[in-house]
């Protein structure tokens, strides 16, 4: 059986179909993570849009 750490609290969680909140340990931790995404607390580093370095790919 695979065991992972809850991304929110770090508690060990069994990765099974019985755990409907996987990879989270509970609905609470799942909602905390969703709230962080909604508040834009998670970001992916990169150049701001429209910086002129975008490449266009021609479709044939």
trRosetta pair geometry for C-beta under 8 A, 3 or more apart (Angstrom, degrees):
i j d omega theta_ij theta_ji phi_ij phi_ji
1 14 5.8 -15 161 -149 125 104
1 15 7.4 165 175 52 76 72
1 16 6.7 -23 -149 -64 110 107
2 14 7.4 118 81 -162 54 55
2 15 4.1 -26 88 45 106 123
3 12 5.3 7 176 -174 116 103
3 13 6.8 154 -158 74 66 37
3 14 5.7 -38 -101 -97 75 53
3 15 6.9 -159 -90 -3 21 86
4 12 7.6 154 82 -151 27 56
4 13 5.6 -29 68 64 76 92
4 15 5.5 62 -2 -53 109 112
4 22 7.6 92 47 -155 127 96
4 23 5.3 -56 100 -151 144 106
5 10 5.1 -17 -175 -151 115 51
5 11 7.1 142 -154 68 65 26
5 12 6.2 -43 -98 -94 60 51
5 13 7.1 114 -138 14 13 90
6 9 4.9 8 91 50 130 79
6 10 6.0 -49 60 8 83 11
6 11 4.6 20 9 50 125 78
6 12 7.8 -92 -12 -40 83 8
6 13 5.3 96 -61 -26 82 126
6 23 6.8 162 -121 138 46 75
6 24 5.3 60 -144 -145 97 48
6 25 4.1 -53 -77 -20 140 99
6 26 7.9 4 -126 11 147 71
6 29 5.4 -26 179 171 129 165
7 23 6.0 69 -18 102 101 116
7 24 6.7 -61 34 -86 87 75
7 29 7.6 139 62 163 69 115
7 33 6.2 59 91 -97 117 137
8 24 6.1 30 8 -128 116 101
8 25 7.7 -119 54 21 103 93
8 29 3.8 -178 50 -159 144 97
8 30 7.8 -115 -20 -52 142 27
8 32 5.1 98 -140 78 140 126
8 33 5.4 -109 -71 -53 111 99
9 25 6.4 -63 50 24 119 130
9 29 5.5 -92 -6 -105 104 126
11 25 4.5 12 77 -60 125 158
11 29 8.0 -128 31 -63 114 157
13 19 6.3 127 177 -163 104 161
13 22 6.4 166 141 -113 130 78
13 23 6.5 135 77 -174 142 55
13 24 7.1 146 -81 132 168 16
13 25 4.8 -140 -82 -89 117 75
14 18 7.8 6 97 64 118 106
14 19 6.0 162 80 -30 78 138
15 19 7.0 -96 -127 51 25 135
15 22 5.5 104 -129 -147 65 142
15 23 7.0 -14 -101 -110 99 75
16 19 5.3 96 59 6 74 95
16 22 7.5 165 44 -54 39 144
19 22 4.5 86 108 -48 111 100
21 24 4.5 -76 152 78 101 94
21 25 6.7 -8 99 99 130 12
21 26 5.8 41 105 -146 174 6
21 27 5.9 -120 -96 -65 132 48
21 29 7.2 96 162 62 133 99
21 30 5.2 -121 -154 -44 102 130
24 27 7.9 113 111 -81 132 15
24 29 4.2 179 -165 96 113 111
24 30 4.3 -170 49 -65 164 78
24 33 6.7 -135 -82 1 131 137
25 29 5.5 67 44 14 78 150
26 29 5.1 99 55 9 77 96
26 30 7.0 -134 101 -3 44 90
27 30 5.5 -57 -150 38 34 116
27 31 6.2 32 154 -19 69 107
28 31 5.9 -60 -150 37 28 107
28 32 6.5 31 152 -22 64 104
29 32 5.5 -48 -146 32 35 115
29 33 6.6 35 155 -17 64 104
30 33 6.0 -58 -156 36 29 110
30 34 6.4 29 149 -18 65 108
31 34 5.4 -51 -143 38 36 113
31 35 6.2 41 155 -22 66 104
32 35 5.8 -55 -152 35 29 114
32 36 6.7 32 150 -22 62 103
33 36 5.6 -51 -151 31 34 113
33 37 6.8 33 151 -16 64 101
34 37 5.8 -53 -154 35 35 110
34 38 6.4 34 149 -19 67 107
35 38 5.5 -54 -145 37 34 113
35 39 6.2 23 158 -9 67 109
36 39 6.0 -61 -144 45 29 103
36 41 4.3 -72 -168 49 83 129
36 42 6.1 74 135 -24 102 97
37 40 7.5 29 179 -79 35 32
37 41 7.4 -78 -67 41 23 82
37 42 5.8 -24 -100 29 65 119
40 43 6.9 43 175 -71 82 90
47 51 4.8 -77 160 11 123 156
47 53 6.4 24 91 48 168 131
48 51 5.8 115 70 -54 72 109
50 54 7.9 -21 -95 -19 26 125
51 54 7.6 126 55 -29 70 81
